[in-house]
Amino acid sequence: MEIPARFIRYSPTHRGLASDEGWLEIDIRALDLDGVTKLYVNLSDVAKIRGKRDEAAKMLDAWDAAFRKKDDGGKEPAE
C-alpha cells in the first residue's frame, strides 16, 4: 500500500527524544489497512514535508530576531 503525503508528517523529536535524521509519523487512523502487509512511503514526499517544516522554523527564527522584545531596562536581551 502506498501512503499518500497527506498522511505523513516529519518531526525532529518524538517524546522528547531528538534524532539526527528526525522521525516519520504515519497517520494510520485514516487508512484502510485490512489485508495490508507492506507500507510504501515516497521519500520525495518525506523530503518535501521536512523542507516545509525547516522553512517554517527559519521564518520563525527570523521573526524572533527582527521583533525581539527588549528587557525592562530598555536594552537588548543578552545572547
C-alpha positions as CSV (number, residue, x, y, z in Angstrom):
1,M,0.0,0.0,0.0
2,E,1.3,3.4,-0.9
3,I,0.9,6.1,1.7
4,P,-0.2,9.5,0.4
5,A,1.8,12.5,1.5
6,R,-1.2,13.9,3.4
7,F,-0.9,11.1,5.9
8,I,2.8,11.6,6.8
9,R,4.5,14.1,9.0
10,Y,8.1,14.8,9.8
11,S,9.3,15.8,13.3
12,P,12.9,16.3,14.6
13,T,11.8,14.9,18.0
14,H,9.5,12.3,19.4
15,R,8.6,12.1,23.1
16,G,11.5,14.4,23.9
17,L,14.0,12.2,22.0
18,A,15.9,14.1,19.3
19,S,17.2,12.3,16.2
20,D,19.8,13.3,13.7
21,E,17.5,12.3,10.8
22,G,14.2,13.0,12.5
23,W,11.0,10.9,13.0
24,L,8.4,10.0,10.4
25,E,4.8,9.8,11.6
26,I,2.2,7.9,9.5
27,D,-1.4,8.6,10.4
28,I,-2.9,5.1,10.0
29,R,-6.3,6.0,11.5
30,A,-7.4,7.4,8.1
31,L,-6.1,4.4,6.2
32,D,-7.9,1.1,5.4
33,L,-5.2,-1.4,6.3
34,D,-7.3,-4.6,6.0
35,G,-5.0,-7.2,4.4
36,V,-2.1,-4.8,4.1
37,T,1.3,-6.4,4.7
38,K,3.7,-3.7,3.4
39,L,3.7,0.1,3.5
40,Y,5.5,2.2,1.0
41,V,6.3,5.9,1.5
42,N,7.7,8.0,-1.3
43,L,10.9,9.5,0.2
44,S,10.5,12.5,-2.1
45,D,7.3,13.3,-0.2
46,V,9.2,13.0,3.1
47,A,11.9,15.4,1.9
48,K,9.2,17.9,0.8
49,I,7.5,17.8,4.2
50,R,10.8,18.1,6.0
51,G,11.8,21.0,3.9
52,K,8.5,22.8,4.6
53,R,9.0,22.4,8.3
54,D,12.6,23.6,8.2
55,E,11.5,26.6,6.1
56,A,8.8,27.5,8.6
57,A,11.3,27.2,11.5
58,K,13.7,29.6,9.7
59,M,10.9,32.1,9.2
60,L,10.0,32.0,12.9
61,D,13.7,32.5,13.8
62,A,13.8,35.5,11.5
63,W,10.6,36.9,13.0
64,D,12.0,36.5,16.6
65,A,15.3,38.2,15.6
66,A,13.5,41.1,13.9
67,F,11.0,41.7,16.7
68,R,12.9,40.6,19.8
69,K,11.5,42.2,22.9
70,K,13.7,44.4,25.0
71,D,14.1,43.7,28.7
72,D,12.8,46.1,31.4
73,G,16.0,48.3,31.2
74,G,15.4,49.1,27.5
75,K,18.4,47.1,26.4
76,E,18.5,44.1,24.1
77,P,18.5,40.8,25.9
78,A,21.9,39.1,26.3
79,E,22.5,36.3,23.9
